[in-house]
Amino acid sequence: MTGQDTSQKRSSLLRKNIITSFLIKGWSAIVVFLMVPVTLHCLGDYKNGVWLTISSLLLWIDNMDIGLGNGLRNKLAAHIAHGETARARSLVSSTFAMLTCIMLPAMVVLLAIILMSDTYGFLNVSQLEVGDLDTVLMVTVIFVCSTFIFKLTGNFYMGLQLPAVSNLLIALGQTLALIGTYAVYLSGSHSLMHIALVNTAAPLIVYVLAYPITFHSRYPQMRPSLRLVNLSEAKEVMSMGIKFFIMQISSVVLFMSANILISKLFSPAMVTPYTITYRYFSLMLVVFTVICMPYWNATTDAYERGDMQWIRSANQKLNLMTVLIFIGMCVMVAVSGLVYSVWIGDEVSIDIRMSIAMAAYIFILIYSMRYSYFINGIGKLWLQQLFTVSAAIIFIPLAYTVAHWSHDVIWFVAVMCLVNIPGLVVNRIQFGKLINGQATGAWNR
């Protein structure tokens, strides 16, 4: 196959994935929107804030794979680009084995921490409002840890340049969770435990069913096997994965811990308006991720084949998309009051300043991601690590200082914007240097 044929095939696969992912993510967005009011009706303002805070804690577990998921997708894409099927299967087997070895002891440690610590004090939760917090936490940890291993199937599809399939698995899990949540609502239950069960069991069911379909029916040549576990392959994916892990953990500190910090610094009730505005404006983040995500492994494929012209062409297309996203977010701010009243009624009051601050934060993320997905695909991650870790170190003390100074959650969101701007600037400069062959030293690490 010629270089031009390969480029055309890559672009065709990219378009198919983007179109399919839009349909899947569109349904996923509808599910998320429907989930917000029904969960709020089930739990009320306070318990809903507690559940959102617990959900943020669960995202920490989701990032405990020390970057193996992202390391797998990059290395798998590289092996497939070079026709190395045997090495690809060994890589999949080794990654599954390592994840299992990481997660089982981690689950035991987390359960012990819950039993021995003051979870009510840590999350600033009233025991009169939520009487079974420890039990809820332990049940959710068990389900999420079990899901953790099987969800590597999604990363496998990412490595095959099929992110639409990974998105489908996520959407099916969300849909099943929504069905379960509506069942809880119709039963008249206001139990935090019931909501936690349906939301954490649903994705596990989907991934458990997807595993045999993927590795026994569709891709038996890639089926994980204990005899194919290879320490050298494990070391290879670990060396790449640890770079992603550092950025994942830093991102968790920066973004996913916001619910926990808001609960602790302000009140669990304040988590609800923050999360509602985040979910509203993150619709644009979802749209952009659907477009950008397929570029990650397509970039790996193009870079491994030396097709820099394809990367430049893809970059021009994303320039236009970024402008359209900005215009769309301005419109979303203008109509936000109307959307909130239709979506959640008058149960929660949301300040227009919160909408403006959240829109700015989401656009900063989008503008940074617009370059980082290309850089991730190329694998030059050192500067991203440096600036993401630096931002994470600065964020928590700065957030505490601003919260005690202002007593206003909007300034908290402003801090989130501020700490992300330096990384955005560096991503843009590094991308330009990489595609123009001018990256040296730290820019090329």
N, C-alpha and C positions, 0 to 999 in steps of 0.2 A: 504493500500500500504506500503511495507517495505521500510526501509531507502535506500537500494540498488536500488530498483525500482524507488524511487523518484530521486535519484542521476542520474540514467540513463536517466530518463525522462527529467531532467533539462539539462543534457549534450546534449541530442538529440535536444531539443528546441533551445539550444544555437547554435549548428552547423547549424540548418536550418536558424536561423536568420542571422548568419554570412554570409552564402552562398548567401542568398537572398539579404542581405544588400550590399554585394560586387557587385552584378549585378546592383542594384539600384544606389549605389554610383558611380559605373563606369560610368553609364549614366549621373549622376549628374556632375561628373568631366568633362565629354565631354561638357556638357551644359555650365559650368563655363568657360572652355577654349574658346568656341566659342563666349561667351558673351564679353570677353575682347576685341578682335579686332573689333567687330562690334560696340561696344559702343565707342571705341576710334575713329573709322572712323566717327561716327555720331557727336561726340562732339569736337574732337580735344584734344590735350594734356592738355590745360588749363582747359576747362570745364569738361573734364573727371576727372581731379584731384579734382575739386570742387564736382562732384557727388560722388566720392569715399569718400571724407571728410564728406559729408552729410550722406552717408551710415553708416559711423562710428558713427555719432551722433544718428542715428536711433537705433543702437545697444544698446545705453544707455536706450532707451525706452523699448527695448526687455528684459532688466534686471530689470524692475521696478515691477516685480511680487513678490518682497520681498521673493524670493526663494520658492514661493508656488508650482511652477511646479515640481521642484525637490523634495520638501517635499511630494507632492502628490504621485509621483512615488515610493518613499521609503515606505511610510505608506500603500499605496495601495497594494504593493507587500507583505508587512507583513500581512495585513488583509486576503489576498487571500491564503497565506501560511497556515493560521490558519482556513480557511473556513468561514470567517466572511463576508458573502456577503452583509448583511444589513448595517453593519458598513462601508463597502467599498462604497456602494451607497451614504450613508450619507456624506462620506468624499468627493466624487466627487461633490455632490451638494453644499456642504459648500465652497469648493475651487472655483468653478465657481462663486458663489455669492460674495466671497471676491474679486476676480479679477475684477468683474464688478464694485464693489464699489471703488476699487483703481483706475481703469483706467479712468472712466468718468470724475471725477474732475481733474485728472492729465492731461488729454487732454486739458481741459479748461485753466489750469495754463500754459501749454506749449505754447498754442496759444497766450496767453496774453504776455508771455515773448518775443516771436518772434516779436509781434507788437510793443513792448515798447523798444526793445534793438537794438543796432547797430550790426546787423548780419554781415555786410560787414567787419567791423573792427575786430570783434571777429574771423572770419575765414580768415582774410587777403585776401579778394576777391575784385577784381576790379569791380566797378559798370559799367564800360564801356564794360567789357567782359561778365558780367552776370547781366542783367537788372531786372530780376524778382526773385531774391534770396528769398525774404520774402514769396512770393506766393508759390514758390516751397517747401519751408520748411513747410508752413502751410498745404499744400495738403498732403505731405508725412506723417506728424504727424497724420493727421486725418485717413489716410488709415492704418498706422502701429498700431495706438491705437485700431482701430476696429479689426484688425487681432489678436491683443494681447490676447483678451478673447477667441476667438475660437481656437487658437493654443494649448490650454490646451488639446485638443483632442489627440495631439501627445504625451504629457506626460502620458495620460491615457493608451495609447498603451505601453509605456515604463514600466508602472507599471504592465502590463499583461505579461511582458517579451517578447514583440513583437516589438522591436525597428525597425525591417524591415518595418513595416507599417508606423511608424513615419517618417522614411527616405523616404518612397514612397511619403508621403504628401509633404515633402520638395522638392523632386525632381520634382513632378508635378508642384508645384509653380514656380520653376526655369525654367522648360520647357516652361510654359505659358509665363513667362517673356521674355524668349529668342525669342519666336514667335512674341511677341509684339515689341521687340526691332528691329527685322529684318523688321517688318512692318514699323516702324519709319524710318529705314535706306533706305528702298526701296522707301519711299515717298519723299526722298530728304530732310527731315527735320533735322535741327541741334539744335533742341529745347531741352534744359535741362528739361523743364517741361514735355515734352512727354516721355522722358526716365524715369523720376521720377514716372510718372503715371503708366506706364506699369510694372515697377519693384515693386511698392508697392501694386498695385491693384491685381496682379496675385496671390500672396499667400493668400490674403483675399478670393478670389473667391474659391480657392481650399478648404480652411478650412470651409467656409460656406457650401459648398456642402458635405464635409466629416461629418459634425455634425449629420445630420439626418440619414445618412447611418450607422454611428457608434452607436448612442444611440436609434434609432428607429427600425433599421433592425437587426444589428448584436448583440448588447448588451442591449436590452431593460430593463433587470434587473438592469442595472447600470445607467439608464437614470436620469440626474439631475432633481430635483424637489424642488420648493421653500419650500414645507412643510417638506422636509427632511433636510433643513439647520439647523445645530446643532452647537451651540457656543462651546461646548466642543470638537467636532471634529475639528472645525475651530482653536481652541487653540492648539490642538495636531499637526495639520499640520503646524501651524504657528511656533511652537517651533522648529520643525525640519527645516522648510523652512527658518527661519531667519538666521540660520547658513549658509545655502547655499547662501542666499542673500548677506551676508557679503563677502563671497568669490567671488560671481558673480560681485559685484560692484568693488571689488579690482582688479579682472581680467580685467574688462572693463578699469579701470585706467591704468593697466599695458599694455594691449594688444590693445584693441579696440580704445583707444585714440591716438594711434600712428599716424594715418592719420591726425588727427586734429593738433597734435603737429608739425608734419613735415610741414604741410601747414603754420602754424604760425611761426615756427622757421626758415624755409628755404623758400619754395614757394609751391603753389598748384601744380605746374608742377612737383615737386620732389615726390609727392605722387604717380604718375603713375609708375615710375620704382620700387619704393618700393613695391607697390601692385602687380606688375607683378611677381617679384621674390617671394613674399609671396605666391601668388596663385600657382606658379610652384612647390615650395618645400612643400607647404601644401598638395599636393597630397599624400605624405607619411603620413601626419597627418590624412588625410581622411581615408587612408587604415588602419592605426592603430586604429582610432576611430571606424571604422566598426567592427574591431575585439574586441576591448576593451569594447565598449558600452554595448553589451549584458551581459558582466560579472558583470556590476553594480548591476542590479536587480537579476541576478542569484546568486550573492554573498549574497544579502539580504535574498533570499530564503534559501540558504545553511546555513547562519549564524543563522537564526531563527529556523532552524531544527537541529542545532548543528553539521552540516556536515563539519568539518574543513578539513578533508582529501580531499574533493572535491576542496576546495579553494587552498590547497597545490598543488594538481595535475594541476589545472588551471594555477597557478603561474609558474610552470616549463615550460608549453607550451609557455607562454608569454616571458620567458627568451630567447628562441630560436628566437621568432618573433622579439624581439628587436635587436638582432644581425643582422638578415637579413635586417631589416629596415636601420640600420647603413650602411651596405654595399651598399644598394640601393641608399642612399643619396649621398655617395661618387661618384657613377656612375652618378647621376644626376648633380652634380657639374661639372664633367669632360665634359659632353655633353651639358651643359647649353647654351653656345654660339650658338651652332647649333640649339637647340630648340627655342631660342628666335628669331633667324633669320627666321625660318620657320613660327613661330607662329605670330609674330607681324611685321616682315619685318625690315626695317631700320627707322621706325618712332620714336623709343625710343632707346637710347644707354644705356646699362647696364654694369657697371663695374663688372669684375669677383670677386672683393673683396666683392661686395654686395651679390653675390651668395654664397660665402663661409660663410659670416656672417649670412645670412638668414638660410642656411643649419644648422649651429651650433645652432641657436636659435630654429628652429623647432625640432631638435633632443633633445634638453634640455626639451622642452615641452612634447615630446613623452615619454622620459624616466621618467619624473615626473608623467605623466598621467598613465603610466604603473602600478604605485602603488596607485595613488589617486583614481582610479575607484574602486578598491577593498575596500579601506578605506571608500569611500563614501557609498558603499553598506552596510558596517558594521555600519556606522553612527558615527564613532569616529572622529569628525571634528575640535576639538578645536585647535590642533596644526596647521592644515591647515589654519584655520582662522588667527591665530597669524602671521604666516610667509607670507601669502598672503597679509594681511593688511600692514605689515611692509614693504614688497617689494613695494607696491603701494605708501606708504608714501615717500619712498626713491626715487622712480623712477622719478617723475616729476622734483624736484629740480636738481637731478643728470643729467637728460636729458638736462635741460636748461643750466647747467654749461658746459657740454661736447659740446653741440651745439655751444655755444658762444666761446669756446676754440678752437674747431677743424674746425667749419664751414663745417663739413662733415657728411652726413647722415649715413655713414657706422659706425661711432663711436656711433651714436644714437642706431643702432641695437646692437652694442656691449654692451651698457648699458642694453638693454632688456635681453641679455643673462646673464649678471652679476647678476642682481637682482633676477633671477629665480633659481640660483644654490643652495642657502641655503634651499629653500623649497623642492627641489629635494632630497637633502641629508636627510632631516628630514622625508620625505615620505617613503624613503627606510628603514630607521631605524624603524619607527613606524610599518610599515607593518610586518617586521620580528618579532617584539615583539608581535604583535596581534596574528599572526597565531601560534606562539610558546607558547602562554599563559603566556608571560613574561611582558605584558603591565600593568603598574601601574601608578598612579598619572596622570600627564599630558598626558602620552602616551595612556591612556585608557579613555580619555574624548572626 
